[in-house]
Amino acid sequence: MNLLYKSTRSADTRVTASQAILKGLAGDGGLFVPERIPVLDVSLETLKDMSYQETAYEVMKLFLTDFTEQELKSCIQKAYDVKFDTEEIAPIKEADGVHYLELFHGATIAFKDMALSILPHLLTVSAKKNHAEHEIVILTATSGDTGKAALAGFADVPGTRIIVFYPKDGVSPIQEKQMVTQKGANTFVVGIRGNFDDAQNGVKKMFNDRELAAQMDAAGFQFSSANSINIGRLVPQVVYYVYACAKLLKSGALAAGQELNVTVPTGNFGNILAAYYAKNMGVPIGKLICASNDNKVLFDFFETGVYDRNRPFILTSSPSMDILISSNLERLIYRIAGEDASRNRALMEALAGTGTYEISGEMKAQLADFAGGYATEQEVAEEIRRMYEKTGYVLDTHTAVASCVCRKYRETSRDGRCMLVASTASPFKFTRSVMNAIDPKYDAMTDFELADELSRIAGVKVPKAIEEIRTAPVLHDTVVEKDGMQDVVKKILGI
């Protein structure tokens, strides 16, 4: 049966999966969600012997029902290939009694590769399916990792251009170097003087600007998104939670009939939402533990039922989580609001207007599957050092947030279920913060000297993604004020 997608803000919008991927954001400003979450039609017992690529097909065919088997399998094979430095694509490592799902073995050494390796292929197929004649302009805001992964995915893809905005002083030096050295005639990187929320708001504003849309249309362009607001980003993320459960069952770490708890370092809420979708597909996931850093807007929401972005924005050592407006939370709010688009729209309008909203007690009761936790900057550094000294396993700063929250949850809840932590980035992406946490003596080294030292102490080869940018020239140096984003887009497109 064909699965259609609807907007979280309108009761009458219905589109196919390919149309939702192509549009990125609904015309009313809402996010596309499936009319229903499909149930897995293959058992974990069968899935445990499947490759990542085979698992991806079994999951994605249920969501992307207007793609043919050949189209979908072609997209999957092109995405999950030698770009990944491990055959398993998403290996699981055990350390200190916790299972770490390593999602950083792709081209840009962050979990965004898991979805952004396939999104360009899904998007180009979607364009052909819908007879799109315009050139697709991917417009994206990044807090560090999405930008590079999207740039790498879309570089020189015919019929596309990609423009990435990032906070000039809000990403790590390695993250910035990865972006500004990106090759590709169709790639554009712009720093803004502001934070990630400013960049994301600017992008959303352009998506919803009808006058700009008319100018784009006349010039032969149309916008789409590579952010996790695009359902083509979210669906591939569901895959790795299904895959992880199956592999833990195969290894014996998870017994048949047992539930698995999942801890996810969370900023924009897409990654943990994918785990929630997997749970609703029938995967035996128990608690979904939402781990925040010092920008703990989500922790406070799960504690109180009040979402309030009116607070200081804190720059931390886990910059991909430095977010006060978690866009993907809207998909969950819509679901717990009984899929009432007008009710959800009112809450989102309140967030845009006053910066806050409060859900009802009835809605809050539906969040029982979730638990919130946060780790301070000091706790993150201590967790990196603790894990290294105890096990020799080196965490990046974002994974350390989740690891710390996971440990605190286990101690306070006495919940003894098998625990999976989503390990979202390689420690080589945040070498200074990681190495300083292990020992402050390393601070005198350069970023690339730190990468070599990290390789030595962890016994892990320096990733290709780091080697490539050691001497790469800067190709993108544009920086604008946050209110100059639309002007720079027009300049890039010549309109």
Secondary structure, DSSP 8 states (H G I E B T S, - for coil): ----EEETT-TT--B-HHHHHHHSS-TTS--EEESS----SS-HHHHTTS-HHHHHHHHHHHH-TTS-HHHHHHHHHHHSSTTSSSTTSS-EEEETTEEEEE---STTSBTTHHHHTTHHHHHHHHHHHTT--SEEEEEEE-SSHHHHHHHHHHTT-TTEEEEEEEETTSS-HHHHHHHHT---TTEEEEEEES-HHHHHHHHHHHHT-HHHHHHHHHHTEEEE--STTSHHHHHHHHHHHHHHHHHHHHHTSS-TT--EEEEEE-SSSHHHHHHHHHHHTT--EEEEEEEE-S--HHHHHHHHSEEE--S-----S-GGG--SS-TTHHHHHHHHTTS-HHHHHHHHHHHHHHSEEE--HHHHHTTTTEEEEE--HHHHHHHHHHHHHHHS----HHHHHHHHHHHHHHHHH---SEEEEEE-B-GGGGHHHHHHHH-GGGGGS-HHHHHHHHHHHHT----HHHHHHSS------EEEEGGGHHHHHHHHHT-
